[in-house]
Amino acid sequence: MRKVIYHAQTTVDGRIAKRGGELWEPFPWGETEIAFVNEFFRATDTWVLGRQMHDVIVPWWSKVAAGDPPEQAGDLDAASLEFARIFGGLRIAVFSHTLDDDPGRTVLRGAPAEQLAALKREDGRDIMLSCGPALLGQVASLVDEYLLAVSPVVLGGGKRIFDDLQRDIPLRLAQARVFGGGAVVLRYQA
């Protein structure tokens, strides 16, 4: 059975969004950090996202993968271009009750845990999962690993990754990598 790997950019205090709900921008995150996370994405063939993350991430990376990066992208480094190639080969799935079907994505409309469990039973490589706390709280029992990119910042408010968990999850640290800019990537096994 495939593994589900939860991936998120977070702050030291576990926040993934600002007080107003908008996703915050990671701070010290560059080519070395992207290249490291690319290793994990190379082992996947599916990226499942919550609707908000989908709407921020997928349009941007779809343009980069198509060779037409957004103007604000500037000059992309080699690791970002590699991620665009990886992204272009991924099956994108999004939890939504309002999105229309589209050839570029699979829309998951049913109960999140049932939908993710069905994907997990399919043949294929690992599944990357990126979503907010409400959705994670519904599917956490299916997550095999947590890949958390922690930036050296504390936000005074906003959503925290694990706010909506219904049970405790003991974790085992499988890998930790510290980067020169102060970011840390932690990989935990559930």
N, C-alpha and C positions, 0 to 999 in steps of 0.2 A: 504494500500500500504506500502511496505517496506521502511525503511529509508536508505539513503546512508550516511555513515559516512566517511569523509575524514580523514585519519590518516597519520601523518608524524612526523619524528624526524627532528628537526630543530635547528637552532642557534638563539640567541637573535635577530640577524639581518635578520632572516627569510630565511637563506640559507640551502639548502638540498644537495649541492654538492660543491666540491672545485673548484678552478679556472680551473683546467684541465678537469672538468666534472665528475670525479670519485666521488662516494658517500663518504661522510666523515664518520668517525666512531664516534658514540656518546661517550661522555666522562663520566660523572658520572651517569651511568645507571646500576643498579643492581637488586637484587632479589625483593626488595620492589617496585621499579618502574615497573618491569615486572609484578608482581602480580596485581598491580593496573590496568594496561592496559589489562591484561587478562580478567578482569571483562567485558570490552567492547567487546572483541573478543568472549566471551561466548555467547553473545546475537546475534551473527551473524551466518550465515551458508555459506556465500560466501565472498571471498576476491578477489577483482578485482584489478589488478596491471597494471601499464604501463610496457612496455617491459624491460627497464633498471632495474627497481626495481624487476621485476619478475626474471631476470637473476641472480641477487645478492641474493635475499631472498629465493626463492622457492627451488633451489637445496640444499641449506644449511639446511633449516628446514625440507625438505623431508627426508634427511639422519637422522636427529635427530629423527624425528617421526618414522622412520623405525627401530630405535634402533641401528643405525650405525653412530654416530655423527662424523663429520670431526675431524681430529687429533687436530687442533688448538682450538677446543671447550673446551678442558680440562674437568674438573669436572663441570657438569651443576648443578645449584641449583634447588630447588624444583619448583620455579616459571617458570624457563625455561623448565623444563620437563613437567610441566602442559601446557605451551604454545605449546609444541610439540604435546601433545595429542589433544589440541584444533585444532591446525593446521592440524593434520591428519584427522579431521572430516570435514574440510572446503572444499567447492567447490572452486577450484582455477580457475579464469578467467584472461586472459591476452589480452591486446590490441596489435595486431601484424598483419602485412601483410606478414611476412616471416616465422613465426613458423609453423611447421606442426601440424596437429591434434594429440592429444595424449590422452589416457584414463585418465591421471592424471590432465588434464586441459581443459578448454573451451577456444578456441581461438576466440577472437572477432575481426572480420575483417572489418566490415562496419563502417559507420560514428559513432564516439564514443558516441555522445549524443543519437543517436537512439538505439545503442546497450545497453547502460546503462539504458535508459528508459525502454527498453523491460525487462531487468533483474529486474528492480524495480517493474514492474507490475506483475511479477511471484509471486506465493504463496511462502511463506517462511519467514525466520527471516531477520534481518537487513543485509545490505551489507557493508563491509569495503572496502574502496577505497584508494589505495596508488599509487601515480603517480607524475610525474614531472609537472612543470608549463605549458608546452605547452598543455598537455592533460587536465590538470585541467581547463585551460582556455576554453576548448571546452565543458566541462561537469559541470561546476560550478553551473549552474542553477538547476541541479538535486541533489545537495548536501544539505542535511538537517542539518548536524552537522559537525563541524571541531574538531578533537581531535589532538591537537598539543603538542608534547613532546619537550619542549624547554630546551636545554642545555646551561649552562652559558659560552658561548664562542661567539666571534664575528669573522667571517672570512672576510678577506679583498676582497674576490671575489668569484664568483661562482653563480650558479643558485639560485634564490629566489622563494619560493613557489608561490607567487601571481603575478609574473612578467607578465604573459600572460592573465590576466583577461580582459574581454572586458567591464565590467560594475562594478559599486560599489556594495558591498554586506554588508548591515548592519547586524551586529551580536549581539547576546545577550549572555553574559557570563552565562553559566549554572552551571559550576563547575570549581574550581581551586584547585590544590593540589601541595604543595611545598614539596620537598624531601630534606633530610639532605645533600645530595651531591651537591645541588644547582640546580638540574633540577626542572622544573615546568611542570605539565600537565594541559593544558587549554582546556576546552570543551565549544565550542560555538555553539549556535543554529542559523541557518540562517533564 
